[in-house]
Amino acid sequence: MEIKLDGRTAVITGGSKGLGLAMAIRFAASGADVAILARGREGLDAALPQITATAKGKVMAVACDVSKADDIKRAYEAVMAGLGRIDIVVNNAGQSRTGPFETVTDEVWQEDLDLKLFAAIRLTRLAWPQMRERKWGRVINVLNIGAKAPRANSAPTTISRAAGMALTKVLAGEGAPDNVLVNAMLVGVIVSDQIVRRHAARSGNITLEEQIAEAGRGVPMGRMGKAEEFANLACFLASDQGGYVTGTAINVDGGMSPVM
């Protein structure tokens, strides 16, 4: 199946690395104009040539701390000025942050909610009216499988992600009459920049390849997922081919989650 996003414009948070970058490359190669948002200018500048190498449309990068409301508004206005519209919002920013419940401070709770939940709320709320007006829109919330099956010592991430799943369902119901489709994609273990950072912080002589293989042993498929595999599904959900899928939370985890 050839998936085309010609004439569409997508904005992807956390778009300079990992899953965000993989989605930006896939969307741009499929014909969409793409704006990536991330905090670091250096990372954005490194990501741009990787996206433009196969892009068929416009690509832009905006430095933005999505945990801050003013930054999101400024970035939204920059994307509108540069690309003229937003059809697809991918709320991807955030990384795992976990610990025993009694050790999680109010400050950590607030930081996690601002980065994961409120960032999605604020950016989607800004783009929502134009999607409804045009009777076409897509919102993809990137969560993790802990949103459905939280384990002990997984706060605050699984709590924030579970709230993101509830947000997905609420928005799907409100957007459906106007063909604004909202879905969540739940990550299991996928090779991305996060595992590279964990490897760098790990003591011992294990190589990155060995760490990736080790992490994949607990997955029913026997391996970690690839960012490109995740991006392929996101591209489908963002396209006309995914036009009857909304209000779902899809596990992209090689069978790792204990729940469907």
Steps between C-alpha positions, in 0.01 A plus 500: 500500500636839401417756764486860388478815707512744209348836587510436875705681763622327814654630821693251715621573852822338615579486130877527498582148619372146534137431421425865423777518242397168345143626463617831355711319238211266409239775482722727290591217261126429463433854381413698813642836597654439842592715798700347782510644851769431760684689770854488364599701195800277442285188482254670265779611268637143493154356425411733213729353232386149591139601433559713193706225332181322394240773558252589227378818665604769744681425825559734791634470853390711796677510837232454764473378858155340480470490878447878486170643375656818360756298305229284344301804392808660348593179317145457371505853358839434339371184332191679376714782361738257331263231374159666506297222660513196726316180409687247713620536858730237649546545874821305548710698749601337826716226642455239769532628854423249773555425867330378818185702569614642833817643342323696226478865602235752402758667279570178308128429464440847358797481263382166362141613455610823332729317257270214409136583570474878494726531196261276306198691628642840410631424152193303399270773630675756280477290183154353567278779363659505153476121474130509583440786261660309210330173601836320503754448773714244676638494854738226610597479867816299562467323836643177640354161588504594868201724427287183479695279740685712757744315721638578844766773515392645165374840618482766375534387137224239490258737674568778249471253213173354630360852509620539141301193403187648658566825314524302177156345550335829594643679196411212270135527599495876453693500173328212322202698363748734328734226373767589754639161601692449823700191592773396740804285425645320801872431498655184638876473458623667183853592400524877532717770652377404848676163491816674375488731803441207734794316351724803550397518866549129561815368659676192367637384168173416325471641148195687373417208270517259795276726706244517218504120469469464877200734512330309221515159668194571712288587198290216352639584156850467644628843404456871554290688248636740242410868493417462130240233582334737741510780242335283236192448716489869591507588131205269434296653784581849367385415148170463318559124504450513878178694458277271707730457800445726800486471877745210509811436710724271296781306664819517292697261715566164334239338728658624823192651667293266719182669375362566153 
